[in-house]
Amino acid sequence: MRKEAVLVTIISKNVKFDNIQAILFDKDGTLEDSQTFLRELGIKRARLIDAQIPGIGEPLLMAFGITDNILAPTGLMAVGSHSENEIAAAAYIAETGRSWFEAKQIASNAFTEADKYLRSQNVVTSPLFAGSLEILKLLSAANLKLGILSADSTVNVEKFVISHQLSEYVQLAMGVEQGLNKPEPQLFIQACQRLGVEPAKTIMVGDSQGDIAMAQAASAAGTIGICWGTTNANHLQKADVIITSLEEIKIVPSAKNSLP
């Protein structure tokens, strides 16, 4: 028996992407409305470190991209991996005269304690953006392969998929571990390999410069930048199109090619 692979035309605003087999989504800020969670996590991390090194809390918040209790969409907490945030915190700690080993230990312990605290408050995942589930269902029904490629850990991405009951629609839940980080193109290529699709037939949907740069360097079929509620997103200007909601991604059945 031969398996049918349906190629789909994706239209977003006035931009059309032909012969698409798969779409990869970022998680935080794209599917998951995680701004409040990430802000609270960053604040808790900074407070725990400040308790040991008084005066470092405010500079750390700025480094995390949190100013006046607002999380910047291009800041470290919003787009950086756990590892990148931890290294940045350790660097600030080291500036106070601690050894690099001690600085890394202080940062690591604070990050672990902050995670435990939020879990104790039953804060595991943030809600999906309104309408996201319906769009994933529609895209899946069109026989597109769907995946999540996040700067978060793979464990947390898997928890997100399970928590929101997305397993029926999402075939890949992939984060970053030690090694590759966004915007390294090999990360996108690896995700495509795991989905069994070509980068040239895969679209990336994300809310950060890293998402867009990574996919374009990997010769993706296209990039869709999303900034929920506003198109005033200078950091996404290099995307093929900028949308304010996933509902702006439209599908039109294109062609069917037989695969062995």
Steps between C-alpha positions, in 0.01 A plus 500: 500500500622848410469785742350824374680819598279805464674822403324809625501862397519733798376856461565762764381850419622547143792256522465150355714196578461209259572128539516498881526172690560623854486795736725547802381728779690670777334450839537800733334808355377309194271222621530557874400830663795477735585866562365503857665169586839601360487837671423341837770239447759767421399706803523198730845410367625855549360520855660172603839615374455846652437336837856368486659796323307816596475758224527262207128448457420808290791455256399136460142595418626736232723224362198268490306764306264594785452873556222664703344155542470462122663217306661617176409269207861515378658459844699207634215345700269517201726350235802345673539141611526395865874455453547845347308666782699311761835592344395865480405496869830336590688769308333774704578312820865459396525877459452532876830321556382141535696231324346367180437164667322665793306732270370207296402313817307797639318550170423130459364467854284811463357378170421160652332657802295735279379203295404310818314801633289540187425128494389523864259771390368261234634724224615247239395641166330817379178508299485466125436820310133523405427315177831311491348158559246547223772596252712199594197278442437652157863470393516141622177417316669620180760223556780743580764375741520731800780546750608725784860623502565701814790659686352331808612151601357199321354379831306825541383494138371146551321608819343787306370262231359260759349774718312652207415163341676576173648156435235420241607799289870552575746235385817659639565661839861619490697736720866583540741319725873553543646591163289655226288807569293731283584651253733218391349355178600144587230506768232559235655238272499244781133573573414446133693174496307375801173590330615333179463814286726732306586848632409638155143375555471617860384833642618647831258700714656693786506821699875564515787601276663169585209302357509693174879504459529128581241394243627728226858378547368144472331584165148458635204539268397813685486687828198645675564741784227533760450782746164444665274803479735734312706511182731758658783249523824637361687191619299289252551715191709233326214250511313437176182619669400629845169397653315592820317169543541142381157536341675697225656176378268363230524165324402403147549138382760512226604164360556140593823325432544129547782392723635147514 
